[in-house]
Amino acid sequence: SWLIDSLRKQNPAVKIYICKMTPIFNEHPRFKSGTRDWFWQIQEHISSIAKANKVSLIDLHEKLYNRPDLFPDALHPTKEGATILAQTVCGNITKDFGGLQLAPVFTDNMVLQRDQPILIYGNANGGKNIEIAFDNQKKNVIANEYGKWKAVFPAMKSGGTHQITTASNGKNIILKNILIGDVWFCSGQSNMAFTLEKSENGIAEVKKALNNKTLRLFNYKAIEETDDKAWDSITLQKTNQLQYFSGKWAVSDSISAKDFSAIAYYFGKNIAQEENVPIGLIQVAVGGSPIESWIDRYTFEHDDKIVDALTNWRKSDFIMPWVRSRADVNLKDAKNPKQRHPYSPCYNFEAGVSNFTNFPIKGIIWYQGESNAHNIELYEHLMPVLVQSWRQAWGASLPFYYVQLSSIDRPTWPLFRDAQNRIQKQIPNSGMAVSMDYGDATNVHPIRKKQIADRLALLALKNTYGKAIIANGPQAVKAIQKGETILISFSNAKQLSTANKKELIGFELVTEKGFRIESSATIIGNEVRIQVPKDEKIKTVLYAWKPYTTANLTNEANLPCSTFQLKVSSESKK
């Protein structure tokens, strides 16, 4: 403040700008020992000084915080980084930010979230007036000193069609065929990306896609798949520049639907039919991507359990070996040692998710985990962190429904499925769809997607839309041993059954000596009875504890029970 006062005393008309600092990244030698924390404290102090002294603030941090590839020593930008700094300073002084633009999520055929204030936003030259017309409603707003603008219209009920017109400084943008409804964000790895056309009965469904005119699809597609090949220089450059995804809204038809997520499509179709409301689906999914790639950088940096995964991630044992090796193949010809990749921590949030977090949505569906199944304990920490990251970004406690991994002959998967089952109890306003009964012993991409999407839809219909339905399979509550009998009680079940109406299978007992015993079991109402071999003391009951399982316990709604392990108590410990 003293310096600012001194300059003004010398020249009362002087125009003063102060700048936020450029980023400091995790490779800095003192990052965790204090630099990370005081850096953000100083940034806040700089902002408060600018506000108190009524001087212009130039943010040199925002444009570069998601570009660690431009900071070889974690502190000083490269020539390209310095160019971005110069452009940022120039824009703030001249107020030339490229003229009128809408955020990329705003295109023809879009769906806007009903029953919430309607936000329309974008960029323009600083200080310029923007006229926005939503049908017959009109707003005038002024782009702020950073060129950002936002217009807020009253919440609306579902329906359509609508038109949005924006105009500024002689440029007009007109968006047509807009619906008001519910928007769901659909993300994860390859089983979420798995296309409708390739799913069971998918070709027939694609032919019917045009019938779903109130279903709108935004496929934020990658410019290059993470296949087993080296990427060319253009792909490498665009990936660093966070231009890995592109897309726009489309009406559901045979062209847009065939390459869209089967899980998301069937989910949206189900909700649209049940609720009689237009549904918009935003797909951002990357085959093979680990959960680390979907978490925002600030959250990642400030979590001491995982922050080290940011450093030299292609050598980090936090990250699954297959993930690292595939990235090595894709990046074989990269010249920059900090080359970005959609498997690197934070990348998919920065290049993908962050482009939608100002856009109101109804909720999230998620199918991911295959690329984290090597470290169950770490995933149990990361999954709640992901949900927290996204809810903070959207500024709302959004519903979060996810798919449990399926069945396949991979040894860690029973443990992983059990962990996913426990995680839903830790995350408020969440739910899990079991998929193991539609798995494939040798294929990580089962083709029966509609059944799983319908289970996700049940969760949403009950918990988000308030339908009085059964949406979950049985949940094991307790197991009590009395003599040579173990009785397991369940919630979410008035009457237990089996999927194929055949003999109940899938239960095992673990003795105090650690031996596993396959056991026959009998259904009695909402309980399961297991006979214990004579003189055996049982420590744990296992269910569906094989990587590829044919376990068949369901409730009266024919919804399956998850993989679980449950400690056995004696009758005296009820």
N, C-alpha and C positions, 0 to 999 in steps of 0.2 A: 504493500500500500504506500509506503514512503516513496518508493521509486516512481510510482504512478503520480503521486501528488507533486513530486519534483518536476516531472516532465510537463504536467499541466501548468505549473507555475511559470515555466519557461515559455510555453506556447499553449494558451488556453484552448486553441482550436485543434490541437493535435488529436489524431485518431489513433487510439492505442488498441493493440491486439495482444492477448496473451494466449499461450498454447498449452494444452494438455500434453503430457509426455508421451513419447512413442512407447510401445510395449517393451517389457522385459520378459523373456521367455524362460522356461523351466531349466534350460541347460546352464543358466547363469550359476556360477559356483556358490553363491550365497542365497539362492532363490528360496529354499525352505528355511534357512536360518534367520530370516528377517526381511530380505529384500522384497519378497512377494507381498508381505503385509504392509510394510511402510510405503511401498509403491502406491497401493490403492488409497492409503490415507493421504498421501501427498496429492494424488489426483483430485480427491474430494476438496482438499484445501485450495487447490488452484481454482476449482469451480466456484468456491465460496468467495474467493478474492475477486474474481471477475464480476460476480453478482453484486458484491458489496460496493465495488468501485464503478459499476456501470460501464465496464469495458467489454469489448467483443472477445469471445472465447473461441479459439480455433481448436478443434478436436483432432489432434494428430494420432490419436490412439485407435479410434473406431475403425478406420480404413485398413489398419495393419494388424489388428489384434488376431485376425484369423489368417495371417500370412507368415507363419514362422519360417517358411521357405525363403523369405527375404532377409532373414537375420542370422547369418552364419555363425556369429559369436553370441547369439541370444540377446544382443544389446544394440548393435549398430546395423542400420539397414544397408542393403546393397544399392547399386545404381538404380535398379528398378524400384526399390523401396523409396529411395530419395526422390524419384520422379513422382511417385504417388504423393509424397509429402508436398512437393512443389505444386502439384495440381490441386491439392487440398487447400493450401494457403492461397493460391490464385483464385480459386472458386470463392473462398470466404471474403476476399477483398473485392472481387469484381461482381460477385453474386451471380455469376454465370455457371449454372449447374446443368446445362444441356437442354433447357426448356422443359415443356410439359411432358411428364411421363406418369403413367399409372404403375403401381406395383405389379410384378409379373403375374400374380394370382388373378388379376382382373382381365378377363377376356370375354368374348362372346360365349353364350351358352352356359355361363357359370350358375352356381347356386350360392345364394347368400343366406346366412343363418337366420332363421325365424326367431321371433320373440326375444331378440337382443338388439340393442342399438346397431344400426347398419353403418359400418365404417367404410368410407371410400378414401383412399390415400395414395400418395405418390410423391413425385418430386417436380420442381419447377425452378425457375430462376428466383433467387431470393428477393422478397418484397413484392413479387408479382401477384396480381389478383387471379384467382381461379374461380370460374363459374361452374358449378356442378348442378346438373338437373337429374333428379331421379323421377322419371315420369313427369308429373306436374309439380313436384316439390323442387324448390330451388334453394341453393346455398351459395354464398360467396365467402371464400376464405383467402387469406394471404399466406403465401409461402414464407416460412421463417428464414432467419439469416443463414441457415444451412440448406435452404432449398426444399425443406420438407413441409408437406401440407396434409391436412386431414379434414374431411367433412363428416359430420355425424347426422344421420337421419333417424327419425323415430323407428322403434321396433315395429315389425310387421308380421302378420299372420302368413301362413304358407299360401303359395299360389303363384300365379304369373300369367302371361309373361310381362317382363318389364324392360325398360331401356335406361341406360345411363349415358349422359353426355357431359363431357368436361371440355372446357375451353379456357385458353390463356394466351395472351399475346399473339393472337391470330391463328393459333393451332387448335384444332378440334379433334377429340377422340370420342367415338360413339360405340357403345357396347349394346348388343341386342340379344334377344331371346334369353333373358335372365329370369330365373325362378327364385322364389323364396321357399326354403325348406330346412332340412337338417344336413349339416356337413360333417362327414367322418373322415378322420385322418388315418390312413392305412399304411403301416410301415413294418420293417423287419428285414429278413434276408430272403433266401431263394424260395422258401415255401410260401411267403407272401407274394413274391414276384411271379410265382408259377402261374402261367397264363390260363385264361379260360379255355382257349382253344385246345390246350394240351391235357386238360382235366378230363375225368371220366364223363362221357356224354357231352363233352364241351363243344364239339362241332355242331351238334344239334341245338345246343343252347345259343351259340353264336348266331345261328340263323334266325332265332327268335328275338334277338337283342333289340331290334327296332321297335318291338312292341312296348318296350319300357321307356317311353318318351320322357317320363319325369325322373329318369335316372341319368345323371350327368357324371362324366368321368374326366378326371385330371390326372393324366399319366405323366409324372415327372421322370422321364426316361433318361438313363445314363447314355452318354455319348459313346461309350465303349464298355463291353462286358469285361468282367474279370476272368476271362478264359485263360487257358494255359498257353499264353503267348506274350511276347514283348510288345509294349505299346510304342506307337510312333511318336515323333517329337511334338506333333500338333496336339495329340491327346495328352501328353505329359504337360505341355504348357497350359492347356485349358484346365486341366485338373488343378494345377497350382493356382490358377486364377479363379478357382471356385466356379468354373463354368462346366462342371461335370454333368449337370442335369439340365434338361429343357423340356417344355411341354405347354399345353394349353387345354382349356376345357373343351369337351366334345359331348354332343348328344349320344346316348347309347345307340349304337347300330352295329352291323356286322364287322365294320372296319375298326371302330374304336374299342369294341368289346373283346375282340379275339386276342389282342395282346395285353389286355388288362388283367390284373390279379384276379384269379378265380375265387379266392377266399373273399376278397373285397367285393367283387361283383355279386356273388350269391348273397353275401351279408346285406348289401345295399338293396338288392331286389326284394329280399325278405322283409326288411324294415319298411320299404316303400309300400309294399302290398298290405302289410299289417296295419300301418299307421295312416295310409292314404295321404302321404306327404311326399313332395319331391325330395330326393336324396342326392347329395353331391359327395363324391368319393375322391379324395386326393391320395394318390399312391406315390410313396417315396420308399422304395425298397431296393436293396443291393444284395445280390447273391453272394454268400460267403462272408458277409460283414459281421464283425464281432460287435457286441453291445457297446464296447468302449468308443466305437466310431460315431455313436448316436448321442453322446452326452456333450453338453456345452462346455467350452473351455474354462470359463470361470469356475463352474462347479468342479470340474476335473482338477484344476490347479489347486483348489482349496481343500481337497480331500487327501489327507496325508497317507491314506491307505493305497491310493491308486496313482498319485501324481507322478511317481517314478516311471510309470508306463509311458509317459510322454517322451521320455528321454531315450533316443535310439530305439524306437519301438520295434523295429525289425529284428532286433537282437534281444528283446525283452521277454522273459519267460512268463510275464503276465499274459502275453498274447499267444493264442494257440499256435503250435508249430506249423500246422498246415496253412493257417492264415498268413504267417510270415513268409513261408516259402512261396506261396502264390503271389504275394506282393513282390517278392524278389524277382520272379519271372516277369511280371508286368513292367517292373521298373529297371530291367536289365540295362537298357540304353540311356537311362537318366544321367544327366551330367551334374545335377544339383544334389549334393548329399542329403539335403533336407526335402527332397521331392515328396510331394503329397500323394496320397492314395486313399480311395474310399474305405480301406481297412484301417487307416491310421486313426488313433484316438482323436475324437472331436470332428473329424472331417465331414461325415454325413450330416451332422447337425449344422455345421457352418455352411456347407454348400447346398444342403437340401432343406432341412427342417426349419432353419431360421428364416427362410423366405415366406413362411406361412404363419409365424407366431403372432403377428398383429391381426390376423384374419380370424374372426370368431368362428368357432366350430362347436359341434355337439359333443364329440368324444373321439376316442382313439381305439383302434384295434391293432394288435401287435402279434407277429409270429416270428420268433427269433430264438436262438439258443444253441443251434447246432455248432456254431463256431466258438462257443464258450463251454462246451460240455466237458472239457479237459480239467476244469477247475471249478468244482461245484461251490466250494466255500466262497470263492471270489465272486461268483455270479450272485450268490445270495446277498452280497453287499451291493453289487452293481445294479441289480434290477430296481430296488427302491431308489437308488441314486438317479437312475434314468427317469423314473416317473417324477421324482422331485424336480429334476432339471426341466422337464417339459412343462410341468404345471407352473413352475416359476416363469418360464418363458411366455406361456399363454396367459398367465395371470389368473388362473382359475383352477379349481380342483376338478379337472375334467375326468369323466369316466374313462377307465383304462381296462380294456378287456383283451386277454391274450390267450394264445394257444399253447398248451403243454406239448412238449416234444412227443413224437409218435413212437412206434415200435420199430426197431431195427437191430441187427446183430452188432451192436457196439457196446462194450462192457460197462461204460460209465452211465449209460442212459437211465437205468432204474434209479440210481442215486440222483441224477439230474431231475427226472420227473418228480421224484419225491420232494426235492428242494423247491421246484416250481409250485407244487401244491402247498407247501408251507408259506411261500412268499405271499400268496394272495391274502393270507391272514394278517400280514404286516402292512399291507397297502390299502388304505381306505378307498372306498368307491372303485374297487377293482373286482375282477372275476376271471376265472380260468376255464377254458373249454378243453376237456380231455379229448385226445385224438389217437391214443395208442391202439384202439380197436379197429382203426382204419389204416394201420401201418403196413409197411412192406419190409420183409426180412432183409432184403438186399438193396433196396432203393431208398435213399434219403428223401426222395421226392414222391410220396404217395400221390396217386392221381385222384383219389376220392376226396375232393375238396368241398363239395356242396354240403356234405354231412357235417363237416367241421364248421363251415360258415354258418349253418343253421344253428349250431350250438352257441356260437358267438352271438347270433341274433337273439336267441332266447335270453342270454344274459342281459343284453341291452333292453329288450322288450320288458323284462321284469324290473330291472334295477334303474333304468333310465326313463323308460316310458310308463312304468307303473302298472304293467299288466299282472293280473293275479294268476300266474302260471308257475310251473316248476321249471327251474332253469339250471339246476345243479344236480349232479349225481350224488350218490351216498358219500358221506364223509365219516371215516372211522373216528370214534370218540374215545373209547376205552376198551381194554381187553383184560378180563379178570379170569384167573385160573382157580377152579375149585376141584380139587382132586385130579381126576384125569380128564377134565373138560375145561375148555377155554370158551368163554362167551364174549363176543365182540359186539358192541352196540354202535349204532350209526345215527347220525343226523341226516336231514334231507331225504328221509325215506319213511313212509308209513308201511310199505310192504316191499321188501327186497325181492329180487327176481334174478333171472339170468337172461343175457341178450338173446341167446338162441333157444331158450326154454329147455336146455339140456342140463346135465349135472354141473353143479357149481365147481369151478376149478380156479387155480391161481394162488392158493394159500400155501405158505410154508411156515414152519416153526424153527426158531433158532434156540438151541439149548444153551444152558449156562456154560458149557464147554465149547461153544461156538460151532457146533454141527448144525447143518441145515437139513430139515426133514420135510419132504413134501407131504402134505396132509389133506385128507378129504374133509370137506366142510358141508354143513347143512344149514339151510335157511329156516329161521323160525321168526316170522313176522318181520321186524326191523332189526333182527339180530342174526349173527352167524355163530354156529356152534362147531367147535373143532375138538375131535377126540385126541387126547394126548397119549403117546405111548407110555406104557406102564413104567413107573419110577423115573420118568424124565422130568427135569425142572426146566421150564421154558422161560427164556429171557425176553424174546421178541417175536411178534407175528409179522410176517412179510406178506404183501399182496402184490401180484403182478411184478415180481422182482426179477424178471428175466428181461434182457435187453429187447428181445422180440417176444411179446407175450400174447397168449390167447385167453387170458383171464377174462371172466365174463359176468361179474357181479354188476347188477343194475338196480335202479329203483323202479317204482311203478310207472314212471314216465319213460322208461327204457333208456335213461341216461346213465353212463357208466361210472363206476367207482374209479378213482385215481389210484395209481401206484402209491403204496404207503408202507411204512414200518411203524410198529406200535409196541411200546414196552408193555409187558404183561405184569399185572399186579395180582397178588393173592387176594382172596375174598376178604380178608381182614383189613385190607387197605382201601376198601371202597370209599 
